[in-house]
């Protein structure tokens, strides 16, 4: 039987499918179901640094000032009661999850300040997390803030966390950085053991009848996988750490593409909401069938075989792909006209 185990964050995982941060993992029964279905590790739903601010009521007090003039601004941060887990509740959930299954439990932290991240990361490690995924999401809305400022802030955060804990740290990135290869190399220097490509960019929608800006959430689709494959293929071979791909991973073909691009594992969430947790088992079965039919001894053999450094023609990963794609479309249109 083909060996589908993969190495990630210094851990030997039973397979390439890790459950991404999702509310599904808030149930211990679901976590057990994920392990039974074939998940090789589970990233718990994120703990937001803002939750601590709300728990302390400091942010709540700040938001209360001037509410008569700007009441609509309060809608963008939920009340404390709307959060699914408190700080202590999250740490207890890490402990219970660690005891419930044999596969690694990865805690997820979404924050913005060094102090908040470092303290929470230490507590997650003490609670039994096998690793920590830093879910980074920052937007430059101030014209005085440069891209270099954002990168420096991120590097300082990662450096602080990595120095504070012994467990491996992965950094989940946005794709909106100018030079990902350079940033990922610097994150590695700061102590990150892996990068996760990419954080989904949740954008608000506009209601033109009520003139309101509202949150908008949609499950991922396989089409979202393409930029992740592109950047994983470029990064593979230029980093000592691991690469994980998340966003658009729905099928065995998606998993295989991700590994061939250079990923060590894939993280799956939307597909589980759409098809159920047992979908993991179906994807793994389809993947095994594909590998065995082609007589691969292991999944690891395929890693990076379609990366930029492995293919004879690198133009698909460079500007050549842009030119070729547009030219091919124009040619098809011309032929159709005749």
N, C-alpha and C positions, 0 to 999 in steps of 0.2 A: 504494500500500500504506500502511496506517495506520502512523504513526510511534509506536512504543511506548517510545521512549527516555524516561528520567526523570533529573532532577537530584537528586543525593543527596550530602551532605557536600562540596558544591562540585565534584563530579565529574559529568560527563555519562555516565550508564550506558546500555547498549544496551537494557535492559528493566527491568521492575519486580521480577524475581525474583532475590534475593540468597540464596546458600546460608548458612543460619544455622550457628553453631558446632556441629559434629557430628564424631564420630570418623571419618566418611567422608573428611573432608578431610586425614586423616593420611597418605593415599596420594597421591603426586604423580600417578600414573596417574588416580586418581579426580578430582583437581583438573583435569586436562586434559579428562576426560570431562564434567565440570560445565560447563566453558567451551564445549565442542562442543555440549552439550545446550541451551545458551542462557542459562546463568547470567550475570548482569551483573557480579557481584562475589562474592567468597567470604570469609566470616568463618571464620577458622581455629578449630579447637577451642581451648578456653580454657587458658591457662597459669595455674595457681593459685599464689598467693603462698605457700600452705602447702608447695608443692613445694620452694621454696627453703629453708624452715625444715627440711624433712626432709633435704634434701641437706646442710645444714650440721650435721645431727644434733642441733641444739639442741632442737628439739621432741621428737625421739626420746628424748633424755635426760630431758626433763621428764615425758614419758609413762611412762617406765620407773619413776619413783619411785612407790612404793606399789602396784605392780602386783599384789602378792599380795592386796591388799584390794579393788582395783577393776579386775581384769583385764578384765571385760566392757567397760569404757569404751574400751579400746584398739581395739575392733572398728570404731569410728566413723571412724578415720583409717587409711587403707591404709598398708602398708609401702612404703618408697621404691621397691622393685622392681615394685609394682603400678601405679605411674604409667606412662602410655604414653610420655611424653617428659620428659627432663631439661631443665633450664633452657637449657643450651647447645644441646641437641638441638632445642629449640623454635625458637631463633633461627636455627639452620641451616635448619630447615624453612621458615621465613619466606623466607630467601634463595633456596632452591631453588624454592619456589612462585612467587616473584616472577619468576624466570627462565623458568619453565615456561609461563606464560600471559600474555596481554596485558591481561586484565581486572584490576581492582584486587584486591589481597589485603589484607584487614583483619585485623589481629592482635586477639586477644581476651584480655583480662586480667581475672582474677577475684581481687580482693584486698581487704584491709581497712585497711591502714595507709598513710599518706602516703609514708613512706620507701620501702616496697616497691613501690608503684604507680609512683612517679616514676622510680625507677631502671630498672624493667622497661620502662616506656613509652619511655624514651630508647633503650634497647637495641633494642626492637622497631622504632622509627623508623630507627635506624641499620642494621638488618638489611634494610630495604626495604619495610616495611609502608606501604601507601597511606593508611591511617587506623587508628585504634585504637578498639575497642569495649570499654568498661568494663562488665563484667558484674557488677552489684552485687547482693548478697544478704546481708542482715543481719537477724537476728531478735532482738527484745528479750525476753530470758529473765530479766533482772534487774529486779525491780520498781522499783528506783531510777532506771532508765534511762527517760527520757521520749521521746516522739515527736520533740520538738524536738532532743534530744540526737542521735538517729539522723540526722535531716536535716542538722544542722550537721556531723556527721562526714562524711556523704556529700559535702556541698558543699566541705568542706576538701580531701577527696581529689580531687574533680574539678578544683578550682581549682589544686591542686598539679600535676596531670598536664598540664592545658591550658597552664600557664605553662612547663612543661618541654619540650614538643614543638611542632613546627611543623605536623605533619600534623593533620587534623581529628579530633575526638574525639566519639564517640557514647556515650551512657549508657543501658545496658539496665536498666530499672527493674522492681521488684516493683510489683504493683498494690495493695499493702497500705500506702498512704500516705493520710492523712486528706484532704489537699487537693493533688491532683496538679497542677492549674493553677498554683498558687502555687509548688510545688516546681520544676516544669519551667521556670517563668520565672526562678527563682533559679539553676537549673543553667545556663541560657543566659547569665545575667550572669556566672557563674563561668567561662564559656568553651566550654561544650558546644555543638557544632554540630547535634546531633540527639538525640532520645530514641527508644528502642526499647521498644515496648510488647508484651508484658511478659515478664519472666523467669518461667519456669514454677516453681511452688512444689512442689518434690519433698518429699513427706511420707512418713515411715516408716510401715510397717504393723505391726500387732501379731499375733504368733503366740500364740494363747491356749492351745495345747497345751504349747509349750516355754517359754512366758512370756518370749519374746524380742521385742525391737524390731528390725525389719529394714528395710534400704533397700528402696524400692519404686519401680520405674521403668516407666512406661507411655507409649506414643506418644500424641501429641496427637490430638484429634478436632476436626472442624469446629465443634462446639458451643463449644469454647474461644475461638473467634474473637469471640463477641459482646461481652464486656467490653472487648476491644481496640478493636473498632469504636466502641463507645460513647465511650471516652475520647479516641480519635483525633478523632472528630467534635466533641467539646467543645474540644479543644486547638487544632484547625485555625483559623488566622486570628488566634490570640492569641500565637503564637510566631514569631520570625524564622527559627528553625532548622527542620530537617526532622523528620518523624515516620516511623518505620518500625514495621511491625506484624509480630510473630512469635508463633507459637503458634496452631495451628488452621488454618493456610493449607495447603489440600490441592488446590484446584481453581481453574479459571479464574474461576468465580463468586466464590470467596473473595478472589482477587487483586483483582478489579474492585470488590468491596465495600470492601476496604481502601483502595483509591485514592479511591473516592468519599467515604469517610469523612474523608479528608484525608492519608492516608499518601503518602509519595513512593515508597517501595518496600515490598515484603514480604520476610520472611526465612523460608525453608522448610527443614525438617530431617526431621521425622517422616515426611512424605509420601515422601521420598527413600528412607528405610529400608524403607518398606512397598512402594512401587511401583518403586523403582530410580531411578538418577540420570536416566535418559532421560525420566522423568516430567516434567521441566522443559519439554522440547520439546513434549510433548502439551498441557500447560497453556497455554503460549504460543500454540500453534496455535488452541486453542479460544478464547482471549481475542481473538486477531486476528479470528477469524471473527465473534465477537459484535460487535466494534467496527466492522468493515467492513460488516456487514449493516445496521447503524444509521447508516452513513455518517459516522463520526467520523474526522476527519483525524489526530487524535493521541490517545493515551491521556491525556496531560497535560490535555486539555480536560475530562476527567471528574473531575479531582482536586478533592475538597472539595464536590462538587455535592450531597452528602447530609449535609454537616457541619451542626452546630448553627446556624452563622451564615448558612447558605444556604437553610434550609428555612423556609417561612412559619409553621409551627407548631413551636415549640421544646419543647413539652410532652413529646414522647417522650424527650428527653434530661434531663428534670427529674423532679420528683416526680409529675407528671401521668401518666407512663408506669407508675409503680408502682400508682397508684390505678386506672387504666384496665385494666391487665392483670388485677388481682384482681377487679375488677367484672365484666369480660367472662367470667371463669371462673365466677363465681357465677351469672351469667345463664344460661350454657350448662347448668349443672347443674340450674337451676330448670326450664328448658324441657324438658330430658330427663326430668325427674320426671313431667311431665304426658304 
